[in-house]
Amino acid sequence: MTLVLIFICLMFLFVIGVPVAFSFLFINIIGVYVFWGGEAGLTQLIRSIYRSVATFALLPVPLFILMGEIMFRSGLAPKMMDTLDKWLGRIPGRLSMLAIGGGTLFSTLSGSAMAGCAMLGSVLVPEMEKRGYKKQMSIGPILGSGGLAIMIPPSALGVLLASLSRISVGGMLVAIIIPGIIMALLYAAYIVIRCLLQPELAPSYEVSRPSFSEKIFLTCKYVLPLSTIVFLVIGLMFLGIATPTESAALGALGCFVLVFIYKGWDWEAMTSSISHTLKITVMMFMIMTGAMAFSQILAFSGASSGLVKLAGSLDMHPMFILIFMQIILLFMGVFMEPLTIMMVTLPVYMPIIKALGFDPIWFGTIMLINMEMATTTPPFGLVLFVMKGVAPPDTTMGDIYKAGLPFLVCDGIAMGLVMAFPWLALYLPSLM
């Protein structure tokens, strides 16, 4: 009953438009006053808020966001896309495939799905429209591949999930690599098959054929240097040379060095990147402080332990309980953004997962796929609104919804594969 009452109050605040961070704070103040002994509880709440963000494990979050911002605002990401375009031949849905390849590559440099979608949309959608691509093949692939920033390291959301769940940040970031690649391959397979069956969706056109030496030169100039950033972030962490925080710091430093080499000291790009990083980080951390105290109230009131006992007493296979949990997350994704969903559900879900004997990193991987789906789930997915901002003026929200649905199906297939074959998520962490 306590749990139901708390959630009803929280959802009511969300519905009437109170910002997420302040909704959590309001519930927490009432909760600690009731359960933690009045004024003494309020003092404890202040300590809880401080402890929830004063942790070294959270430092990769602003650094990963900064990496994506500086690559996007400096103009290096579009140069990378142009180079990738040189290597593509006359394959079905050529520009749609470029969106998938570029989105996957950009995801290794950015922890932000919104930054990825904004960059791909502003660069590719006008060209696709000019070539006669229908909206299913111009907008859809960008919605799918833009969200891959959640599923391919560096993932800011992955760091937050690991921190909230108290599991290895490095293990979580490495675990999502194979599922992220599987999602990209599913997107590519869908595009090729759909364009073979309906060529009018992505008309073929004559493409320039640059020489092999030109392609090699551009790759060495724009792609190989970026691969050093990928190694700094993922390689050093995988080899055990650096912690996730140290890898993130080296990756951010590497991005600044690359921008300086290519463009000199661009004050406007630097200040804009740092400003946007600061705004996003403060928003994330304000929500997180409330959510951490929220989880402590659930535990103290007995709501969390009551749910664990209930889940353990259910006469059904643990896998069915896991599937039901994912269905709840999918439903929440229709109305809420991923960070909020994680903050609300992880304090409840993680004790149940551990009680059922599931691996927390495996469950975290499945949940991140679900969160990637939440960014493109109609009607309130954040990436959908970003796409509306960069799409041509005649594009309606209905067009964007329809374009994104097939890629949500691909995400669902990837989630099913990871649930059926846990080694897809656990193999790489086992090698660390």
C-alpha positions, 0 to 999 in steps of 0.5 A, spaced: 500 500 500 505 504 501 508 503 494 502 504 491 501 511 494 508 513 493 507 511 485 500 514 485 503 521 488 509 521 483 505 519 477 500 525 479 506 530 479 508 528 472 501 528 469 500 535 472 507 538 469 512 538 475 519 537 472 521 530 474 527 532 479 522 537 483 517 531 483 522 526 486 524 532 491 517 533 493 515 526 494 522 525 498 521 530 503 514 528 505 517 521 505 523 522 509 518 526 514 513 520 515 518 515 515 525 518 518 522 521 524 521 529 522 526 534 522 532 528 523 529 525 516 530 532 513 537 532 515 538 525 512 535 527 506 540 532 505 546 527 506 543 522 501 543 528 496 550 529 497 552 522 497 548 520 491 552 525 486 559 525 490 561 519 487 567 518 482 563 513 478 559 518 475 564 522 472 564 519 466 557 522 464 559 529 463 565 527 459 561 522 455 556 528 453 562 533 452 565 528 447 559 528 443 558 535 443 565 537 441 565 532 435 558 535 433 559 542 434 566 542 431 564 540 424 568 533 425 562 528 425 560 531 418 567 530 415 567 523 418 560 522 414 563 524 407 569 519 408 564 513 409 560 515 403 566 515 399 566 507 400 559 505 399 557 503 392 551 502 389 547 498 394 540 499 395 538 504 400 545 507 399 544 514 403 539 510 408 545 505 409 550 511 410 545 513 416 546 506 419 554 506 418 555 513 420 550 513 426 554 507 429 560 510 428 558 517 431 555 513 437 562 510 439 564 518 440 558 520 443 554 518 449 548 522 447 542 519 442 539 526 441 546 529 439 547 523 434 540 524 431 541 532 430 547 531 427 545 525 422 538 529 421 541 535 419 546 532 414 543 527 411 535 528 410 536 534 406 540 530 401 535 524 401 529 528 400 533 531 394 534 524 391 527 522 392 527 518 398 521 517 401 520 519 409 520 511 411 527 511 408 530 518 410 527 519 417 527 512 419 534 510 419 536 516 422 531 515 428 534 508 429 541 509 428 541 516 432 539 512 438 545 507 438 548 512 442 545 509 448 547 502 446 554 503 444 560 505 448 561 511 451 554 511 453 552 516 459 545 512 460 549 506 461 554 509 466 548 512 470 544 505 470 551 501 473 551 507 478 544 506 480 544 499 480 551 498 484 554 494 478 561 495 474 561 501 470 566 498 465 563 491 465 556 494 463 559 499 458 563 493 455 557 488 455 552 493 451 557 492 445 555 486 441 548 487 442 549 494 439 552 491 433 547 486 432 541 492 432 545 496 427 546 489 423 538 488 423 537 495 421 542 494 415 538 488 413 531 491 414 533 497 409 536 492 404 530 487 404 525 493 404 529 497 398 529 490 394 522 489 395 520 496 394 525 500 390 521 506 389 522 508 397 530 509 395 531 511 388 538 509 385 542 514 382 549 515 379 554 516 384 561 519 383 567 514 383 573 516 387 579 513 386 582 508 391 588 512 393 583 518 395 578 514 399 585 511 403 587 518 404 580 521 406 580 515 411 587 516 414 585 523 415 578 523 418 576 516 420 583 513 423 584 519 428 577 518 430 579 511 431 584 513 437 578 516 441 575 509 440 581 506 443 582 511 448 575 510 451 573 502 450 580 499 448 584 502 455 578 500 459 577 493 456 585 491 457 584 494 464 589 499 463 584 505 465 578 505 469 572 508 466 573 515 469 580 515 466 578 512 459 572 518 459 577 523 461 582 521 456 577 520 450 574 528 452 582 530 452 583 526 445 577 530 442 579 537 444 586 535 441 583 533 434 579 539 434 585 543 435 589 539 430 583 540 424 580 547 426 585 550 430 582 553 437 575 554 435 572 558 441 565 558 439 565 551 438 568 550 445 564 554 449 558 552 446 560 544 447 561 546 455 555 550 456 550 544 453 554 539 457 553 543 463 546 544 462 545 536 460 549 534 466 545 538 471 539 536 469 541 528 469 544 529 476 538 533 479 534 527 477 539 522 480 539 525 487 532 525 487 531 518 485 537 515 490 533 518 496 527 515 493 530 508 492 532 509 500 525 511 502 522 505 498 527 500 502 526 503 509 518 503 508 519 496 506 516 497 499 522 494 496 522 488 500 515 486 500 515 486 492 521 482 492 517 477 497 511 477 492 516 476 486 519 470 489 512 467 491 509 467 484 508 460 481 511 462 475 518 461 471 522 467 473 523 468 465 516 470 465 517 475 470 522 478 467 518 479 460 513 482 464 518 487 467 520 489 460 512 490 458 512 495 463 518 498 461 515 499 454 509 501 456 512 507 460 516 509 454 510 511 451 509 517 456 516 518 459 523 519 457 529 514 459 532 517 465 526 518 468 524 511 467 530 508 470 530 512 476 523 510 478 524 503 476 531 501 478 530 501 485 524 496 485 527 492 479 534 490 481 532 487 488 527 482 484 532 481 479 538 479 484 532 475 488 531 471 482 538 469 480 539 473 474 545 476 472 545 484 473 549 486 467 545 482 463 539 485 465 542 492 465 543 490 457 536 488 456 534 494 460 538 499 456 535 496 449 528 498 452 531 505 454 533 506 447 526 504 444 523 509 449 527 514 445 523 513 439 517 510 442 511 515 440 508 519 442 513 522 447 520 519 445 525 525 445 529 523 439 522 524 435 522 531 437 529 532 435 528 529 428 522 534 428 526 540 429 531 538 423 526 535 418 524 538 412 518 543 414 512 539 410 514 533 415 509 531 420 509 528 427 505 522 424 510 521 418 516 521 424 512 516 428 511 511 422 518 511 419 520 509 426 516 503 427 520 498 423 526 500 427 522 499 434 521 492 431 528 491 430 530 493 437 524 488 439 528 482 436 535 484 438 532 484 445 529 477 444 536 475 442 539 478 448 534 475 453 534 468 449 542 468 449 545 471 455 552 470 453 551 476 447 551 480 453 556 477 458 561 474 453 566 480 453 565 482 460 568 475 462 574 477 458 576 483 461 
